[in-house]
Amino acid sequence: MIDVEILEQEALEAIQSADTLNAIEAVRIDIMGKNGKLTAAMKNLANLSVEEKKAEGQKLNTFRDRFNTQLQVKKNQLEAIELEAQLKKEFIDVTLPVSAQAAGRIHPLTKVIEEATDIFAQMGFSVAEGPDIETDHYNFSILNILENHPARQMHDTFYLKQRGADDVPLLLRTHTSPVQVRTMLSQELPIRIIAPGKTYRCDSDQTHTPMFHQIEGLYVDRAENVHMGHLKSCIETFCRAFFEMSELPIRFRPSFFPFTEPSAEVDIGCSRSKEGVHIGGGSDWLEILGCGMVHPNVLRNCGIDPEEYQGFAFGMGIERLAMLKYNIPDLRTFFEGHLQWIKHYGFLPFSVNCNANEDA
């Protein structure tokens, strides 16, 4: 039979001599592990008589309690020592001056929104805003999107479980067009606004994200003051100013949108290579935005007489503009928050030349 007093003395000495958490864990395993000395002594109790088992069992239980207490005390001491050493190692003096390399950067999306807003402001457009959570009526119905239109289906739209006033279906807006609708319903004519903001759709891959940004524009005035030629001039002026190319090739292709008639998609000239897409001269074309004359039904739904008034509208993705202008290959990186990414593609707040990336 094992001598409990000698075992306890050896165990307590091992605890006191342990100087790391790994060492204290090794002591625990040696005594109380699956093949430990105390574990083996407990198993040997089965070979003793009842009286011997009772006496030896009490000794072993007493030893186990004292061992666990001393082990925990030593472990707490070692943990405190290691924590203090770690805190000293990771200490930061917040009174030191900030390094020049720690300067914040303006996100490319913020930069593009500012650029686009400035260009349209020079053409007389003001900024309008609206809620991200919309009703089915503002997001679809009033925009001449029929009940059976694919854009209404669950695979495109985030519908919310809760309902609005009068049990109206609520959703996350799929475009910023509801801002145009709310503006036409609340402001006097003529109207000339752009609506930048977040939009949401059920899609996620290299060129799509569930949340993204759009900027849409609307101009409504008397029929004799606005026509397709004005829309074409507006889009061409914006594209050439944004991409800083006075001779940028631009073409309009007939298309279909429920809220405009006639409708068009706009392409800009480009060339493609292994390095990517290059804006400007080339034999290829790249779609950049959609546009058209506001559908008479939309005007009627907003209380505007289409016999007297006419308007044009356009919409484009902010991320797509940023990817093209600043050669960013993957849409998903806009939302991952990597510091190296924002340092590479971001812009210094007080940079004089904000048309190109700068490294401090």
C-alpha positions as CSV (number, residue, x, y, z in Angstrom):
1,M,0.0,0.0,0.0
2,I,1.3,3.5,-0.9
3,D,2.5,5.8,1.9
4,V,0.0,8.7,1.7
5,E,2.2,11.0,3.8
6,I,5.2,10.6,1.6
7,L,3.0,11.0,-1.5
8,E,1.6,14.2,-0.2
9,Q,5.0,15.6,0.7
10,E,6.3,14.9,-2.7
11,A,3.2,16.4,-4.4
12,L,3.3,19.6,-2.4
13,E,7.1,20.0,-3.1
14,A,6.4,19.6,-6.8
15,I,3.7,22.2,-6.7
16,Q,6.0,24.7,-5.0
17,S,8.8,24.1,-7.4
18,A,6.6,24.5,-10.5
19,D,7.3,27.9,-12.2
20,T,5.0,27.8,-15.3
21,L,1.4,26.8,-16.0
22,N,2.7,23.9,-18.1
23,A,4.7,22.6,-15.1
24,I,1.8,22.9,-12.8
25,E,-0.3,21.0,-15.2
26,A,2.3,18.3,-15.4
27,V,2.1,17.9,-11.6
28,R,-1.6,17.6,-11.7
29,I,-1.4,14.8,-14.3
30,D,1.3,13.0,-12.4
31,I,-0.9,12.9,-9.3
32,M,-4.5,12.9,-10.5
33,G,-4.2,11.9,-14.2
34,K,-5.6,8.7,-15.7
35,N,-2.4,6.9,-14.7
36,G,-1.6,9.2,-11.8
37,K,-0.3,8.1,-8.4
38,L,-3.5,9.1,-6.5
39,T,-5.6,7.5,-9.2
40,A,-3.7,4.2,-8.8
41,A,-3.9,4.4,-5.0
42,M,-7.7,4.8,-5.2
43,K,-7.9,1.7,-7.5
44,N,-5.9,-0.4,-5.0
45,L,-8.5,0.2,-2.3
46,A,-10.5,-2.6,-3.9
47,N,-7.9,-5.1,-2.7
48,L,-8.2,-4.0,1.0
49,S,-10.5,-5.2,3.8
50,V,-13.5,-3.1,4.8
51,E,-11.7,-1.5,7.8
52,E,-8.5,-0.9,5.9
53,K,-10.4,0.5,2.9
54,K,-12.2,3.0,5.2
55,A,-9.0,4.2,6.9
56,E,-6.9,4.5,3.7
57,G,-9.8,6.0,1.8
58,Q,-10.1,8.9,4.4
59,K,-6.4,9.5,4.1
60,L,-6.5,9.6,0.3
61,N,-9.6,11.9,0.3
62,T,-7.9,14.3,2.7
63,F,-4.7,14.3,0.6
64,R,-6.8,14.9,-2.6
65,D,-8.5,18.0,-1.0
66,R,-5.3,19.5,0.2
67,F,-3.6,18.8,-3.1
68,N,-6.4,20.4,-5.1
69,T,-6.3,23.5,-2.9
70,Q,-2.5,24.0,-3.1
71,L,-2.6,23.3,-6.8
72,Q,-5.3,26.0,-7.5
73,V,-3.4,28.5,-5.3
74,K,-0.2,27.9,-7.2
75,K,-2.0,28.0,-10.6
76,N,-3.7,31.4,-9.7
77,Q,-0.3,32.8,-8.8
78,L,1.3,31.7,-12.1
79,E,-1.6,33.0,-14.1
80,A,-1.3,36.4,-12.5
81,I,2.4,36.5,-13.2
82,E,1.9,35.5,-16.9
83,L,-0.9,38.1,-17.3
84,E,1.3,40.9,-15.8
85,A,4.1,39.9,-18.2
86,Q,1.8,40.0,-21.1
87,L,0.4,43.4,-20.2
88,K,3.9,44.8,-19.9
89,K,4.8,43.4,-23.3
90,E,1.6,44.8,-24.9
91,F,1.8,48.2,-23.2
92,I,1.0,51.2,-25.4
93,D,1.8,54.7,-24.3
94,V,-1.2,56.6,-25.4
95,T,0.5,59.9,-24.7
96,L,3.0,59.4,-27.5
97,P,2.4,61.4,-30.7
98,V,0.4,59.6,-33.4
99,S,2.5,58.1,-36.2
100,A,2.0,59.7,-39.7
101,Q,1.2,56.2,-41.0
102,A,-1.8,56.0,-38.8
103,A,-3.7,58.6,-40.8
104,G,-7.2,57.6,-41.7
105,R,-8.4,57.1,-45.3
106,I,-11.6,58.0,-47.1
107,H,-13.3,54.9,-48.4
108,P,-13.5,54.6,-52.2
109,L,-17.3,54.4,-52.0
110,T,-17.5,57.7,-50.1
111,K,-15.1,59.2,-52.6
112,V,-17.2,58.2,-55.6
113,I,-20.4,59.4,-54.0
114,E,-18.7,62.8,-53.3
115,E,-17.4,62.9,-56.9
116,A,-20.7,62.1,-58.5
117,T,-22.7,64.5,-56.2
118,D,-20.3,67.3,-57.1
119,I,-20.6,66.6,-60.9
120,F,-24.4,66.6,-60.8
121,A,-24.5,69.6,-58.5
122,Q,-22.8,71.6,-61.2
123,M,-25.7,70.6,-63.5
124,G,-28.2,71.9,-61.0
125,F,-29.2,68.6,-59.2
126,S,-29.7,68.6,-55.4
127,V,-29.5,65.6,-53.1
128,A,-32.7,63.8,-51.8
129,E,-32.9,61.0,-49.3
130,G,-35.4,58.5,-48.1
131,P,-35.8,55.5,-45.7
132,D,-34.1,52.2,-46.2
133,I,-37.2,50.3,-45.1
134,E,-39.9,50.9,-47.6
135,T,-43.5,49.8,-48.4
136,D,-44.4,47.5,-51.3
137,H,-46.4,50.5,-52.7
138,Y,-43.4,52.9,-52.9
139,N,-40.8,50.3,-53.9
140,F,-42.9,48.6,-56.6
141,S,-46.5,49.6,-57.3
142,I,-46.2,53.3,-57.8
143,L,-43.2,52.7,-60.1
144,N,-45.4,50.7,-62.5
145,I,-43.9,47.4,-61.5
146,L,-46.8,44.8,-61.9
147,E,-47.7,42.2,-59.3
148,N,-46.2,39.4,-61.3
149,H,-42.9,41.1,-62.1
150,P,-39.8,39.0,-61.1
151,A,-38.3,41.8,-59.1
152,R,-41.1,41.3,-56.5
153,Q,-40.2,37.7,-55.8
154,M,-38.5,36.6,-52.6
155,H,-35.3,35.7,-54.3
156,D,-34.7,39.4,-55.2
157,T,-36.2,41.2,-52.3
158,F,-35.7,41.1,-48.5
159,Y,-39.3,41.2,-47.2
160,L,-39.7,41.9,-43.4
161,K,-41.8,39.8,-41.1
162,Q,-43.4,42.8,-39.4
163,R,-46.0,44.8,-41.2
164,G,-46.4,48.6,-41.5
165,A,-49.5,50.7,-40.8
166,D,-52.7,49.2,-42.0
167,D,-50.9,45.9,-42.4
168,V,-48.8,47.2,-45.4
169,P,-46.0,44.8,-46.4
170,L,-42.5,46.2,-45.5
171,L,-39.2,45.4,-47.3
172,L,-35.6,46.7,-47.6
173,R,-35.6,48.9,-50.7
174,T,-34.2,47.3,-53.8
175,H,-33.3,50.6,-55.4
176,T,-33.4,54.3,-54.5
177,S,-36.3,54.9,-56.9
178,P,-38.7,55.3,-54.0
179,V,-36.8,58.5,-53.1
180,Q,-37.8,59.8,-56.5
181,V,-41.4,58.9,-55.9
182,R,-41.5,60.5,-52.5
183,T,-39.9,63.7,-53.9
184,M,-42.5,63.9,-56.7
185,L,-45.3,63.5,-54.2
186,S,-44.0,66.1,-51.8
187,Q,-42.2,68.8,-53.8
188,E,-43.4,71.4,-56.3
189,L,-42.3,71.1,-59.9
190,P,-39.8,71.4,-61.5
191,I,-37.8,68.7,-59.8
192,R,-34.1,68.0,-60.3
193,I,-32.6,65.6,-57.8
194,I,-30.1,62.8,-57.3
195,A,-30.7,60.0,-54.7
196,P,-27.6,58.3,-53.5
197,G,-28.0,55.6,-50.8
198,K,-27.9,51.9,-49.8
199,T,-30.0,49.3,-51.5
200,Y,-30.6,45.6,-50.7
201,R,-31.1,42.5,-52.8
202,C,-30.7,38.7,-52.2
203,D,-27.5,38.1,-54.2
204,S,-23.9,37.6,-53.3
205,D,-20.9,36.8,-55.5
206,Q,-17.8,38.5,-56.9
207,T,-19.9,41.2,-58.6
208,H,-23.0,41.2,-56.3
209,T,-23.5,41.9,-52.6
210,P,-26.7,41.8,-50.5
211,M,-26.2,45.4,-49.6
212,F,-24.8,47.9,-52.2
213,H,-25.1,51.6,-53.1
214,Q,-26.9,53.3,-56.0
215,I,-27.2,56.8,-57.2
216,E,-30.3,57.7,-59.2
217,G,-31.3,60.9,-60.8
218,L,-34.6,62.5,-61.7
219,Y,-35.6,65.6,-63.7
220,V,-39.2,66.6,-64.2
221,D,-40.4,69.8,-65.8
222,R,-42.9,71.0,-68.4
223,A,-42.9,68.8,-71.5
224,E,-41.4,71.5,-73.7
225,N,-38.4,71.8,-71.3
226,V,-37.2,68.2,-71.1
227,H,-36.7,65.5,-73.7
228,M,-34.4,62.5,-74.5
229,G,-31.7,64.8,-75.8
230,H,-31.4,66.4,-72.4
231,L,-31.1,63.0,-70.8
232,K,-28.4,62.0,-73.3
233,S,-26.4,65.2,-72.7
234,C,-26.7,64.8,-68.9
235,I,-25.3,61.2,-69.0
236,E,-22.5,62.0,-71.4
237,T,-21.4,65.0,-69.4
238,F,-21.4,63.0,-66.2
239,C,-19.5,60.0,-67.6
240,R,-16.8,62.1,-69.3
241,A,-16.3,64.2,-66.1
242,F,-16.3,61.2,-63.8
243,F,-13.8,59.2,-65.8
244,E,-11.9,62.3,-66.7
245,M,-11.9,61.5,-70.5
246,S,-13.3,64.2,-72.7
247,E,-13.4,61.8,-75.7
248,L,-14.8,58.8,-73.8
249,P,-16.9,56.7,-76.3
250,I,-20.5,56.4,-75.1
251,R,-23.5,54.7,-76.7
252,F,-27.2,54.3,-75.8
253,R,-28.9,50.9,-76.4
254,P,-32.7,50.4,-76.3
255,S,-33.8,48.5,-73.2
256,F,-36.8,48.0,-71.0
257,F,-37.6,49.2,-67.5
258,P,-41.1,49.3,-66.1
259,F,-40.8,52.9,-64.8
260,T,-39.3,54.5,-68.0
261,E,-40.5,54.7,-71.6
262,P,-38.5,54.8,-73.8
263,S,-35.7,53.1,-71.9
264,A,-32.0,52.7,-72.6
265,E,-28.8,51.2,-71.2
266,V,-25.6,53.2,-71.5
267,D,-22.3,51.6,-72.5
268,I,-18.8,53.2,-72.4
269,G,-15.9,52.2,-74.7
270,C,-13.3,49.9,-73.2
271,S,-10.6,47.4,-74.0
272,R,-10.1,44.1,-72.2
273,S,-6.9,42.2,-71.4
274,K,-5.5,39.8,-68.9
275,E,-4.9,42.8,-66.6
276,G,-8.6,43.7,-66.6
277,V,-10.9,46.3,-68.2
278,H,-9.4,49.6,-69.4
279,I,-11.8,52.5,-69.8
280,G,-11.5,54.6,-72.9
281,G,-10.6,53.6,-76.5
282,G,-11.0,50.1,-77.6
283,S,-13.2,47.7,-79.6
284,D,-15.3,46.6,-76.7
285,W,-18.2,48.1,-74.7
286,L,-19.1,48.0,-71.0
287,E,-22.6,48.7,-69.5
288,I,-22.5,51.5,-67.0
289,L,-26.1,52.5,-66.2
290,G,-29.7,52.4,-67.1
291,C,-31.9,55.4,-67.9
292,G,-35.0,56.6,-69.8
293,M,-37.9,59.0,-69.9
294,V,-40.2,58.7,-66.9
295,H,-43.2,56.5,-67.7
296,P,-46.5,58.4,-67.9
297,N,-48.0,55.9,-65.4
298,V,-45.4,56.8,-62.8
299,L,-46.2,60.5,-63.3
300,R,-49.9,59.8,-62.9
301,N,-49.3,57.8,-59.8
302,C,-47.5,60.7,-58.3
303,G,-50.3,63.2,-59.2
304,I,-48.5,64.7,-62.2
305,D,-50.2,65.2,-65.5
306,P,-48.1,63.5,-68.2
307,E,-49.8,65.7,-70.9
308,E,-48.2,68.8,-69.4
309,Y,-45.1,67.4,-67.7
310,Q,-42.3,65.1,-68.7
311,G,-39.1,63.8,-67.1
312,F,-36.1,61.6,-67.3
313,A,-34.5,59.3,-64.8
314,F,-31.2,57.3,-64.5
315,G,-29.6,55.0,-62.1
316,M,-26.1,53.4,-61.6
317,G,-24.2,51.4,-59.0
318,I,-21.6,53.2,-56.9
319,E,-19.5,50.1,-56.4
320,R,-19.4,49.5,-60.2
321,L,-18.2,53.1,-60.8
322,A,-15.5,52.7,-58.1
323,M,-14.4,49.3,-59.5
324,L,-14.0,50.8,-63.0
325,K,-12.4,54.0,-62.1
326,Y,-10.0,52.7,-59.5
327,N,-9.3,49.2,-60.9
328,I,-10.8,47.3,-57.9
329,P,-11.3,43.7,-59.0
330,D,-13.7,42.2,-56.4
331,L,-16.9,43.9,-55.1
332,R,-16.9,42.0,-51.8
333,T,-13.7,43.7,-50.6
334,F,-15.5,47.0,-50.3
335,F,-17.2,45.6,-47.1
336,E,-14.5,43.4,-45.5
337,G,-12.8,46.3,-43.6
338,H,-9.2,45.2,-44.2
339,L,-6.8,48.0,-43.2
340,Q,-4.3,47.2,-45.9
341,W,-7.1,47.3,-48.5
342,I,-8.3,50.7,-47.4
343,K,-4.7,52.0,-47.2
344,H,-4.2,50.9,-50.8
345,Y,-7.5,52.1,-52.3
346,G,-8.4,54.8,-49.9
347,F,-7.8,58.5,-50.1
348,L,-6.1,60.9,-47.7
349,P,-8.7,63.4,-46.3
350,F,-6.6,66.5,-47.1
351,S,-5.0,65.3,-50.3
352,V,-4.8,68.0,-52.9
353,N,-5.0,65.5,-55.7
354,C,-7.9,63.2,-54.8
355,N,-8.2,61.8,-58.3
356,A,-5.6,59.2,-57.7
357,N,-4.7,56.9,-54.7
358,E,-1.9,58.2,-52.5
359,D,0.3,56.5,-49.9
360,A,1.6,58.5,-47.0
